[in-house]
Amino acid sequence: MPAPPLVPESSRHLLVPFAAASAAECQTLLPGLVLPRLAELLTLLTEQAPDRGEDEALSPPHERALARALGLPVAGDGRIPWVAAQSDAPTVPQAWFSPCHFQVGMEMVQLLPGSQLDLPEAESRTLFDALAPFCAEDGITLRFDSATQWHASGEALHGIACASLDRVSGRQVDAWMAESPANPAGAQLLKRLQSEAQMLFYTHPVHDARTARGLLPVNGFWVHGAGALDTVPALREPPAMPEGLRQAALRADWAGWQAAWHALDAGEIAGLLASARRGDSVTLTLCGERHARTWTTQPVSALARLARPFQHLLGRAPASQTLKDL
């Protein structure tokens, strides 16, 4: 079965993940964040209805916004079938199993993703080979995709609600263990597989080898992007999504996050501003950890076009005020 076809997008769209974050360190930086091009761009665009959410939602705002931009059907929170939508068999239930490290503390268990573990492909493949037979016994076919992503497929993944890896990275995982009422048996099966993987990986030679090198061991995996599509939709082309803010936020590198914003303002935001000044159709979506807000060009009168060059001088608000409401 072919992958969903892409429909060309007529408007230039920039979607910015982690434009703000809930962490106190990020909130402290926001009042002093000066982004002149973003501030001017917002005066030229018209805000659409915002997507209001909660910090506890399984699907973060940037994933919800991306799904809408693509025209991807979403069955509910935590049920965006990312893996199926990108595959050649979108109606088959699929998911990512991402190797990770669970840091066990006195009162919480924190997850560190494979991208932060310095995980070589050879070690990842060895752990993958150990886990695959256990998955097969439960009707889940595992395929190696990369050191940090293992592809899973099987009916147990149908209707599974799961938290995005971006949601749980660096955080306590207990709050993100969804029950999946649409498929409780599948959810229980996955939890059992995760427990078996922890025991399997703990006794595996890779565990001791990594520990001897002073590296955090891989002691589990996280399930995300699960589900299937009922039909094959015609998806729109994806918007541009800069990675700098997201990567810095997931590492809790707030100085790097601030630097990434300045680079974005001087780069992609400046480019979008130039397009808007020319009268091109542009869309900007800014995503925090609760909400996503979208602005786009709208038809304006000749008088309004004449006034635009002076609007930003009369009433431009600091962009940081907008970012605080994300």
TIBA-522785 format. One record per residue (C-alpha): residue number from 1; chain; x, y, z. Coordinates in pm, 1 decimal, padded with zeros to 6 digits, m for minus. Example, Ala and Ser with C-alpha at 12.3 -4.5 7.8 and 13.67 -1.06 7.14 Angstrom:
2
  resi  chain        px        py        pz
     1      A   01230.0  m00450.0   00780.0
     2      A   01367.0  m00106.0   00714.0
***
This chain:
326
  resi  chain        px        py        pz
     1      A   00000.0   00000.0   00000.0
     2      A   00149.4   00339.1  m00094.5
     3      A   00232.2   00604.3   00164.0
     4      A  m00009.9   00899.7   00186.2
     5      A   00047.3   01140.0  m00105.6
     6      A   00153.5   01497.0  m00034.9
     7      A  m00052.4   01795.4  m00148.3
     8      A   00154.2   02112.4  m00217.7
     9      A   00102.0   02389.5   00036.9
    10      A   00025.6   02734.2  m00109.8
    11      A   00135.1   02934.7   00195.9
    12      A   00488.6   02946.3   00333.5
    13      A   00453.4   02805.8   00685.5
    14      A   00708.6   02819.5   00969.9
    15      A   00620.3   02604.3   01272.9
    16      A   00839.3   02668.8   01580.1
    17      A   00850.2   02397.4   01851.0
    18      A   00948.6   02501.9   02204.7
    19      A   00915.5   02874.2   02126.8
    20      A   00867.7   02885.2   02504.1
    21      A   00889.4   02623.8   02777.6
    22      A   00732.9   02578.2   03118.9
    23      A   01066.4   02541.0   03300.5
    24      A   01133.7   02819.9   03549.2
    25      A   01472.4   02888.3   03388.5
    26      A   01305.4   02954.4   03053.7
    27      A   01033.1   03172.1   03204.2
    28      A   01301.4   03382.1   03373.5
    29      A   01469.7   03446.8   03037.4
    30      A   01154.3   03552.3   02851.3
    31      A   01117.3   03914.4   02974.8
    32      A   01466.4   04000.6   02851.4
    33      A   01437.1   03822.5   02517.6
    34      A   01449.2   04087.4   02242.2
    35      A   01332.0   03959.5   01902.8
    36      A   01269.8   04263.6   01680.7
    37      A   01190.9   04076.9   01359.2
    38      A   00939.0   03850.5   01529.7
    39      A   00772.9   04151.9   01693.0
    40      A   00739.4   04327.5   01357.3
    41      A   00620.2   04014.2   01178.9
    42      A   00335.5   03970.1   01427.6
    43      A   00207.3   04320.4   01343.8
    44      A   00172.9   04219.6   00978.5
    45      A  m00017.0   03896.1   01041.9
    46      A  m00361.3   03807.3   01176.7
    47      A  m00391.9   03556.9   01460.2
    48      A  m00614.4   03254.6   01409.3
    49      A  m00802.9   03064.5   01678.0
    50      A  m00537.5   02932.1   01921.9
    51      A  m00497.5   02569.3   02024.3
    52      A  m00522.2   02576.4   02403.3
    53      A  m00395.1   02276.7   02597.0
    54      A  m00236.1   02161.8   02920.3
    55      A   00116.6   02076.3   03031.0
    56      A  m00009.5   01724.5   03104.4
    57      A  m00140.5   01653.1   02752.1
    58      A   00022.1   01345.8   02596.0
    59      A   00059.2   01520.0   02257.8
    60      A   00261.7   01844.2   02285.6
    61      A   00141.7   02155.9   02099.2
    62      A   00398.3   02133.1   01819.3
    63      A   00287.6   01779.1   01734.7
    64      A  m00078.8   01878.9   01740.5
    65      A   00001.8   02177.0   01516.1
    66      A   00204.7   01963.0   01276.4
    67      A  m00076.7   01708.3   01250.2
    68      A  m00322.9   01986.8   01163.6
    69      A  m00085.7   02138.2   00908.6
    70      A  m00045.7   01800.2   00738.6
    71      A  m00416.9   01722.9   00750.3
    72      A  m00344.6   01410.1   00953.4
    73      A  m00652.8   01262.7   01128.2
    74      A  m00614.3   01254.8   01507.3
    75      A  m00830.1   01020.1   01717.2
    76      A  m00750.0   01191.5   02049.0
    77      A  m00476.7   01300.7   02287.2
    78      A  m00168.8   01081.9   02249.6
    79      A  m00316.7   00914.6   01942.0
    80      A  m00135.8   01078.6   01651.2
    81      A  m00020.1   00781.9   01438.2
    82      A   00312.2   00933.2   01331.2
    83      A   00482.3   00608.4   01236.1
    84      A   00192.4   00475.6   01029.5
    85      A   00150.5   00811.0   00852.9
    86      A   00513.9   00798.9   00735.0
    87      A   00503.6   00434.5   00626.4
    88      A   00409.5   00244.0   00311.4
    89      A   00130.7   00067.6   00504.3
    90      A  m00051.8   00345.8   00692.4
    91      A  m00349.9   00128.5   00789.4
    92      A  m00125.0  m00114.4   00980.4
    93      A  m00081.0  m00032.7   01354.4
    94      A   00277.5   00081.8   01415.8
    95      A   00489.2   00267.8   01672.3
    96      A   00840.5   00367.0   01767.6
    97      A   01016.5   00179.3   02046.6
    98      A   01292.5   00420.4   02152.5
    99      A   01573.0   00285.2   02375.1
   100      A   01626.4   00503.2   02679.7
   101      A   01763.7   00524.7   03032.0
   102      A   01525.1   00531.6   03327.8
   103      A   01694.3   00718.8   03612.8
   104      A   01543.8   00582.3   03933.5
   105      A   01539.3   00826.7   04226.2
   106      A   01395.7   00820.8   04574.9
   107      A   01048.1   00934.6   04467.2
   108      A   01050.7   00943.1   04088.0
   109      A   01167.8   00777.5   03768.8
   110      A   01312.6   01015.2   03509.2
   111      A   01363.2   00931.7   03140.0
   112      A   01667.3   01019.6   02932.2
   113      A   01622.9   00947.3   02558.2
   114      A   01870.6   00753.9   02348.4
   115      A   01977.0   01073.7   02172.0
   116      A   02135.4   01186.6   02499.6
   117      A   02306.0   00855.7   02583.3
   118      A   02590.9   00842.7   02328.0
   119      A   02445.7   00514.8   02201.4
   120      A   02643.8   00353.7   01916.6
   121      A   02453.1   00167.0   01648.3
   122      A   02631.6  m00159.8   01731.7
   123      A   02517.0  m00151.6   02096.0
   124      A   02165.8  m00053.4   01995.9
   125      A   02148.3  m00340.9   01746.0
   126      A   02266.9  m00587.8   02009.6
   127      A   01991.1  m00480.3   02249.9
   128      A   01739.1  m00479.3   01964.0
   129      A   01831.9  m00838.7   01875.8
   130      A   01778.5  m00940.8   02238.3
   131      A   01434.2  m00778.8   02263.3
   132      A   01289.2  m00869.6   01921.4
   133      A   01204.9  m01236.2   02007.7
   134      A   01010.0  m01128.1   02316.9
   135      A   00808.5  m00884.4   02103.6
   136      A   00745.5  m01151.6   01840.8
   137      A   00592.3  m01380.8   02104.6
   138      A   00329.2  m01111.7   02162.7
   139      A   00258.3  m01049.3   01795.8
   140      A   00475.5  m00739.0   01758.9
   141      A   00729.5  m00731.7   01476.4
   142      A   01036.2  m00525.4   01555.5
   143      A   01256.6  m00375.9   01281.7
   144      A   01579.6  m00185.4   01338.8
   145      A   01551.2   00169.2   01203.5
   146      A   01829.6   00358.7   01382.5
   147      A   02024.2   00353.7   01707.5
   148      A   01754.8   00561.3   01878.9
   149      A   01441.5   00431.2   01701.2
   150      A   01317.7   00075.5   01659.4
   151      A   01012.5   00026.4   01438.4
   152      A   00730.5  m00185.8   01582.7
   153      A   00416.3  m00313.9   01410.0
   154      A   00127.4  m00532.5   01524.5
   155      A  m00240.2  m00526.0   01624.3
   156      A  m00148.4  m00460.7   01989.4
   157      A  m00051.3  m00106.1   01881.9
   158      A  m00397.7  m00018.8   01750.5
   159      A  m00569.3   00261.3   01944.5
   160      A  m00279.2   00305.0   02186.8
   161      A  m00256.9   00645.9   02357.3
   162      A   00103.9   00728.5   02440.9
   163      A   00301.7   01033.6   02541.5
   164      A   00536.9   01189.0   02289.2
   165      A   00906.5   01132.1   02354.5
   166      A   00938.8   01512.5   02361.1
   167      A   00694.8   01515.5   02653.1
   168      A   00882.2   01270.2   02872.4
   169      A   01246.6   01351.8   02791.0
   170      A   01416.6   01462.1   03111.1
   171      A   01096.3   01427.1   03311.3
   172      A   00925.9   01199.2   03560.8
   173      A   00751.3   00928.1   03360.4
   174      A   00479.5   00813.7   03603.4
   175      A   00242.4   01090.3   03494.6
   176      A   00276.1   00987.4   03129.2
   177      A   00185.4   00618.0   03151.0
   178      A  m00145.5   00632.0   02960.6
   179      A  m00416.8   00370.4   03015.7
   180      A  m00539.3   00363.6   02651.8
   181      A  m00911.6   00293.9   02706.7
   182      A  m00950.6   00217.2   02334.4
   183      A  m00711.4  m00078.9   02372.2
   184      A  m00652.3  m00165.6   02741.2
   185      A  m00521.6  m00513.8   02657.2
   186      A  m00261.6  m00367.8   02420.2
   187      A  m00157.9  m00110.1   02679.3
   188      A  m00105.3  m00380.7   02942.2
   189      A   00093.2  m00590.2   02694.3
   190      A   00323.8  m00296.2   02622.1
   191      A   00376.1  m00225.2   02991.9
   192      A   00470.1  m00590.4   03045.0
   193      A   00714.1  m00575.4   02752.2
   194      A   00870.3  m00261.3   02901.1
   195      A   00916.3  m00440.7   03233.9
   196      A   01068.0  m00743.0   03060.5
   197      A   01304.1  m00517.1   02866.6
   198      A   01427.1  m00356.2   03189.2
   199      A   01519.1  m00695.3   03333.2
   200      A   01663.0  m00818.8   03003.1
   201      A   01881.3  m00512.2   02948.2
   202      A   01997.1  m00501.9   03311.3
   203      A   02153.7  m00847.7   03280.3
   204      A   02286.1  m00792.3   02926.8
   205      A   02664.5  m00754.9   02866.7
   206      A   02600.0  m00417.0   02700.5
   207      A   02486.6  m00287.3   03040.6
   208      A   02817.1  m00375.0   03205.9
   209      A   03021.2  m00250.6   02909.7
   210      A   02854.4   00091.8   02915.7
   211      A   02880.2   00118.0   03292.8
   212      A   03253.8   00032.9   03274.2
   213      A   03299.0   00324.2   03029.4
   214      A   03117.6   00561.5   03263.9
   215      A   02808.2   00580.4   03040.3
   216      A   02446.8   00551.9   03144.7
   217      A   02310.3   00209.1   03051.5
   218      A   02008.0   00152.3   02830.4
   219      A   01755.0  m00004.8   03064.3
   220      A   01427.2   00024.5   02877.0
   221      A   01234.8   00170.0   02585.3
   222      A   00955.8   00424.2   02538.3
   223      A   00656.7   00369.5   02307.7
   224      A   00541.8   00667.9   02102.7
   225      A   00381.9   00765.2   01771.0
   226      A   00152.0   00461.6   01790.8
   227      A  m00160.9   00381.0   01594.4
   228      A  m00292.8   00338.8   01241.6
   229      A  m00493.8   00531.9   00984.4
   230      A  m00838.8   00408.0   00881.3
   231      A  m00781.6   00529.0   00525.3
   232      A  m00493.2   00671.4   00325.1
   233      A  m00533.6   01051.6   00336.7
   234      A  m00378.7   01303.8   00099.8
   235      A  m00141.9   01481.7   00336.1
   236      A  m00023.5   01837.1   00279.0
   237      A   00345.9   01921.7   00259.0
   238      A   00499.0   01972.1   00604.3
   239      A   00584.6   02322.3   00726.3
   240      A   00942.8   02424.5   00796.0
   241      A   01032.5   02325.9   01153.8
   242      A   01359.3   02464.6   01295.6
   243      A   01522.5   02229.0   01547.4
   244      A   01747.2   02461.7   01747.4
   245      A   01497.8   02562.2   02016.9
   246      A   01364.7   02209.8   02054.9
   247      A   01706.7   02047.5   02089.8
   248      A   01821.4   02303.6   02347.8
   249      A   01497.7   02277.5   02549.7
   250      A   01510.7   01897.7   02562.3
   251      A   01865.6   01922.2   02700.9
   252      A   01753.6   02194.7   02944.4
   253      A   02025.4   02413.9   02789.9
   254      A   01857.4   02750.4   02840.7
   255      A   02154.5   02960.6   02735.5
   256      A   02158.9   02757.2   02414.7
   257      A   01781.7   02803.1   02382.8
   258      A   01820.2   03180.6   02410.1
   259      A   02097.4   03177.7   02147.9
   260      A   01880.1   02963.0   01920.6
   261      A   01601.4   03221.9   01940.0
   262      A   01837.3   03502.6   01837.9
   263      A   01960.1   03290.9   01544.9
   264      A   01601.6   03208.8   01443.7
   265      A   01499.4   03575.9   01459.6
   266      A   01791.7   03671.2   01235.8
   267      A   01735.6   03376.3   01000.4
   268      A   01401.8   03207.3   00929.6
   269      A   01191.1   03476.6   01099.6
   270      A   01368.7   03747.6   00899.8
   271      A   01298.5   03552.0   00581.8
   272      A   00929.9   03517.6   00668.4
   273      A   00915.2   03889.0   00748.0
   274      A   01062.2   03976.0   00407.9
   275      A   00799.1   03756.6   00240.8
   276      A   00518.3   03919.1   00439.0
   277      A   00643.6   04266.5   00346.4
   278      A   00627.1   04166.2  m00021.2
   279      A   00266.4   04061.2   00025.4
   280      A   00332.6   03688.0  m00001.1
   281      A   00108.6   03444.2   00182.5
   282      A   00286.3   03332.0   00503.2
   283      A   00189.8   03144.8   00819.3
   284      A   00369.3   03137.8   01154.6
   285      A   00290.1   02890.7   01432.6
   286      A   00457.0   02932.4   01772.5
   287      A   00432.6   02637.9   02013.1
   288      A   00507.4   02618.0   02382.4
   289      A   00435.0   02328.4   02615.4
   290      A   00065.6   02414.2   02661.9
   291      A  m00059.5   02610.8   02364.8
   292      A   00000.2   02662.6   01993.0
   293      A  m00077.0   03002.2   01835.4
   294      A  m00092.7   03066.0   01461.5
   295      A  m00076.1   03388.6   01260.5
   296      A  m00127.3   03421.3   00887.3
   297      A  m00160.7   03683.4   00616.4
   298      A  m00512.0   03800.9   00539.6
   299      A  m00646.0   04009.9   00248.4
   300      A  m00625.0   04380.0   00341.8
   301      A  m00745.6   04700.5   00187.5
   302      A  m00520.7   04938.8  m00005.2
   303      A  m00535.4   05185.6   00287.0
   304      A  m00427.8   04917.3   00533.5
   305      A  m00135.2   04822.4   00307.8
   306      A  m00019.5   05185.8   00306.3
   307      A  m00038.3   05202.0   00686.2
   308      A   00153.0   04877.3   00746.6
   309      A   00505.5   05019.5   00723.9
   310      A   00421.3   05242.9   01022.0
   311      A   00213.0   05003.3   01231.5
   312      A   00505.6   04838.9   01405.1
   313      A   00642.6   05179.9   01504.4
   314      A   00314.6   05281.0   01669.9
   315      A   00218.1   04976.8   01871.2
   316      A   00471.2   04697.1   01860.3
   317      A   00461.0   04486.8   02176.4
   318      A   00766.5   04290.9   02288.6
   319      A   00761.4   03944.4   02137.1
   320      A   00834.4   03802.7   02482.0
   321      A   00477.0   03889.7   02588.1
   322      A   00347.3   03664.4   02313.9
   323      A   00586.1   03383.2   02407.6
   324      A   00476.7   03390.2   02773.0
   325      A   00128.1   03286.9   02659.5
   326      A   00245.3   02957.6   02514.2
***
